[in-house]
Amino acid sequence: MTGAPPHPLLARGVFFAHRDLGAVLDAVERKQPVYLYTGRGPSSDALHLGHLIPFQFTLWLQKALKCPLVIQLTDDEKALWRSLDVDEAVRLAAENVKDIIAVGFSPADTFIFTDFDYMGGAFYKNVVRIARGVTLNQVRGIFGFGDSDNIGKISFPAIQAAPALSDSFPHLFGARRGVQCLIPCAIDQDPYFRMTRDVAPKLGHAKPALIESTFFPALQGESGKMSASDPNSAIFVTDTPKTVKAKINKHAFSGGRATVEEHRALGRWRERGEEGFGVFFSSHPTLPPSYPPF
């Protein structure tokens, strides 16, 4: 539909699932407007490689579909879930915005906002409409909220849902409802948008479509994911080359053995011109022949 070759993250199966992607392609075919929505919950000073996955893919989508993009920074969410001081959550959002801008989105077609700064007006009206359309029993069932959770957590899903409704952004779409939204995100965000898809038609909007990625593995291997709370599991965009090298040498899973000799004999070894440094290479069953191994 776009004439663009598939992004490697799609071809390699990193983005592996979708909901109603066909609705977006139908709209593109009919030359109807579509827009993209993704986001970031700022919990660290910098993004790591796992955080970049949805943004890199969203950049490709923006270029392929030639459409507007909204990026939500949920600084309020981190104040509620991580017990961050509100001012600290605001600071982290400002730091994360720098990394997101550096991905290379089109300034003319991209709107980046933080919840603490933006929520009001048409956006907040939709938050309330969504909140009114979802019962406490529903959010308990979807998110597992308990009696000890603060009330902010219970109300937050409506805030994350609101950007999927086009009239939340009157400066982009006016009062127009029903502009088809596509949300690139990691698979753990699916519960939020299942809820959004349930309530959107009640408010006169199309169900947002999703295209979802798996987690980027931790340096230690595929049993975990890169986590901002464990600096040794992740490579951050602000890490120096020296830091990246040290993390890989010390923490990265390399298929290695206890000694260099055992590693060369039994591990998957490729010489890098430096004794003791190995990299694990594996083939992936879903890789097209045109792509090299990871």
C-alpha positions in Angstrom: 0.0 0.0 0.0 2.9 2.4 0.7 5.4 1.3 -1.9 8.1 1.3 0.8 10.1 -1.8 1.5 9.3 -3.4 4.9 11.4 -2.1 7.9 13.8 -4.7 9.2 12.0 -4.7 12.6 8.9 -5.9 10.7 10.7 -8.3 8.4 12.5 -9.9 11.3 9.3 -10.4 13.3 10.1 -7.9 16.1 6.8 -6.4 15.3 4.8 -9.6 15.3 1.1 -8.8 16.1 -1.6 -6.3 15.1 -5.2 -5.4 15.7 -7.1 -4.1 12.7 -4.1 -3.1 10.7 -6.3 -3.7 7.6 -8.5 -0.8 8.6 -5.5 1.5 8.3 -4.5 0.1 5.0 -8.1 0.4 3.7 -8.1 4.1 4.7 -4.7 4.7 3.0 -6.1 2.9 -0.1 -9.1 5.2 -0.1 -6.9 8.2 0.5 -8.6 9.0 3.8 -6.6 10.6 6.6 -4.8 8.5 9.2 -2.4 9.4 12.0 0.1 7.6 14.3 0.2 7.7 18.0 2.9 6.3 20.3 4.4 7.3 23.6 6.9 7.0 26.4 6.6 6.7 30.1 9.7 8.7 31.4 11.4 6.7 34.1 15.1 7.2 33.4 17.3 10.1 32.2 17.9 8.5 28.8 16.3 5.9 26.5 17.9 2.5 26.0 17.8 0.4 22.9 14.6 -1.3 23.8 12.8 2.1 24.2 14.0 3.0 20.7 12.2 0.1 19.0 8.7 1.7 18.7 10.2 5.1 17.8 12.4 3.8 15.1 9.5 1.8 13.6 7.2 4.8 14.0 9.6 7.0 12.0 9.5 4.5 9.1 5.7 4.4 9.3 5.5 8.3 9.3 7.6 8.4 6.1 5.8 5.5 4.5 2.3 6.7 5.3 3.1 10.4 5.1 0.8 11.2 8.0 0.8 13.1 11.3 2.2 11.7 14.5 1.4 12.4 18.1 3.8 11.3 20.9 2.5 11.3 24.5 4.9 11.4 27.4 3.1 10.1 30.4 5.0 11.9 33.2 1.8 11.7 35.3 1.8 7.9 35.0 5.3 7.6 36.4 4.4 9.9 39.3 1.5 7.5 40.1 3.2 4.2 39.5 6.8 4.8 40.5 6.1 7.2 43.3 8.4 9.7 41.6 8.1 13.3 42.8 6.0 15.2 40.3 8.8 17.6 39.5 11.2 14.7 38.9 8.8 13.1 36.5 8.6 16.4 34.6 12.4 16.6 34.4 12.7 13.0 33.1 10.1 13.8 30.4 12.1 16.8 29.3 15.3 14.6 29.1 13.5 11.9 27.2 12.1 14.3 24.7 15.6 15.1 23.5 16.3 11.5 22.7 12.9 11.1 20.9 13.5 14.2 18.8 16.9 12.8 17.8 15.2 9.8 16.2 14.5 12.2 13.3 10.7 12.7 13.1 9.3 15.3 10.7 8.9 18.5 12.8 6.1 19.7 10.6 4.1 16.5 11.1 4.9 15.6 14.7 3.3 16.8 17.9 5.0 15.8 21.2 3.4 16.6 24.5 3.5 15.7 28.2 0.4 15.0 30.1 1.2 17.5 32.9 1.5 20.3 30.3 -1.1 19.4 27.8 -4.1 17.9 29.5 -7.0 20.2 29.4 -9.6 21.5 26.9 -10.7 19.0 24.2 -8.1 16.4 25.4 -9.5 16.4 28.9 -13.1 16.3 27.7 -12.2 13.0 25.9 -10.5 11.7 29.0 -13.7 12.2 31.0 -15.8 10.7 28.2 -13.6 7.6 28.2 -13.6 7.4 32.0 -17.4 7.6 32.0 -17.6 4.7 29.5 -15.4 2.3 31.5 -16.5 0.7 34.8 -14.4 0.0 37.9 -15.0 -3.7 37.3 -13.6 -3.5 33.8 -10.4 -1.8 34.8 -10.0 -4.2 37.7 -10.3 -7.1 35.2 -8.0 -5.6 32.6 -5.2 -4.2 34.9 -5.6 -6.1 38.1 -6.1 -3.1 40.3 -6.6 -3.8 44.0 -8.0 -2.0 47.0 -4.5 -0.7 48.0 -3.8 1.0 44.6 -4.1 4.7 44.6 -7.1 6.2 42.8 -4.8 7.9 40.2 -3.9 4.5 38.8 -7.5 3.6 38.3 -8.2 6.8 36.3 -5.0 6.8 34.3 -6.0 4.4 31.5 -8.4 7.0 30.2 -5.6 9.4 29.8 -3.5 7.0 27.8 -6.6 6.2 25.6 -7.5 9.8 24.8 -4.8 10.4 22.1 -6.4 7.6 20.0 -9.4 9.9 19.5 -8.7 12.4 16.8 -10.7 15.3 18.3 -8.4 15.3 21.3 -6.1 17.4 19.0 -8.2 20.2 17.6 -5.1 22.0 16.3 -4.5 19.0 14.1 -7.9 17.7 13.2 -10.4 20.3 14.3 -13.5 18.7 15.7 -13.3 15.8 13.3 -14.0 12.4 14.8 -13.2 9.1 13.4 -9.8 9.7 11.8 -8.2 6.3 11.7 -5.4 6.0 14.3 -2.5 3.5 14.2 -0.6 2.8 17.4 2.9 1.2 17.2 3.8 -0.1 20.7 5.3 -2.9 22.7 3.0 -5.8 23.5 2.6 -4.9 27.2 0.6 -1.8 26.2 -2.1 -4.0 24.6 -4.5 -4.0 27.6 -4.7 -0.2 27.5 -5.8 -0.2 23.9 -8.1 -3.2 24.2 -10.0 -1.0 26.6 -9.7 2.0 24.2 -11.1 -0.1 21.3 -14.1 -1.1 23.4 -15.0 2.5 24.2 -14.1 4.4 21.0 -17.2 3.4 19.0 -19.5 4.5 21.8 -18.0 8.0 21.4 -18.3 8.1 17.6 -14.7 7.2 16.8 -13.1 4.4 14.8 -11.4 1.7 16.8 -7.7 2.5 16.9 -5.5 -0.1 15.2 -2.3 -1.5 16.7 0.9 -3.0 15.5 2.9 -4.5 18.4 6.4 -5.5 19.1 8.1 -8.1 21.3 10.5 -6.9 24.0 14.1 -6.2 23.3 16.2 -8.7 25.2 18.5 -7.8 28.1 22.2 -8.0 27.6 22.1 -11.2 29.7 19.9 -13.1 27.2 16.4 -13.6 26.0 15.1 -14.6 29.5 14.6 -10.9 30.3 14.2 -7.5 28.7 16.3 -4.4 28.8 15.2 -2.4 31.8 16.0 1.1 32.9 15.9 0.0 36.5 18.9 -2.4 35.8 21.6 -0.4 34.0 23.7 -3.5 33.4 20.8 -5.1 31.4 20.6 -2.2 28.9 22.6 0.0 26.5 21.5 3.6 26.9 21.7 6.2 24.1 23.9 8.3 26.4 26.4 5.5 27.1 29.9 6.3 25.9 31.6 3.8 23.5 33.8 2.8 26.4 30.8 2.1 28.6 29.0 0.1 25.8 32.2 -2.0 25.4 32.5 -2.6 29.1 28.8 -3.7 29.4 29.1 -6.1 26.5 32.3 -7.6 27.8 31.1 -8.0 31.3 27.4 -8.6 31.1 26.3 -9.6 27.6 25.3 -13.2 26.9 27.8 -14.5 24.4 27.3 -18.2 24.3 30.6 -18.3 26.1 32.4 -20.5 28.5 34.4 -20.1 31.7 37.7 -19.7 29.8 38.8 -18.2 26.5 40.0 -21.7 25.4 36.6 -23.3 26.2 34.8 -20.4 24.6 36.8 -20.8 21.3 36.3 -24.6 21.3 32.6 -24.8 22.5 31.0 -21.4 22.3 30.0 -19.4 19.2 33.1 -17.4 18.7 34.1 -14.7 16.2 37.4 -13.0 16.7 37.3 -9.3 17.2 41.0 -8.6 17.4 40.9 -8.6 21.2 41.4 -11.7 23.3 38.5 -12.5 25.6 35.8 -10.7 23.6 33.2 -12.8 21.8 29.8 -12.2 20.3 26.9 -14.6 20.1 25.5 -14.9 16.6 22.3 -16.8 16.1 20.1 -17.3 13.1 16.4 -16.5 13.4 13.8 -18.7 11.8 11.7 -15.8 10.5 14.6 -13.9 8.9 14.4 -13.4 5.2 17.5 -14.5 3.4 18.4 -10.9 2.5 19.0 -10.1 6.2 22.2 -11.1 8.0 22.0 -12.9 11.4 21.6 -10.8 14.5 
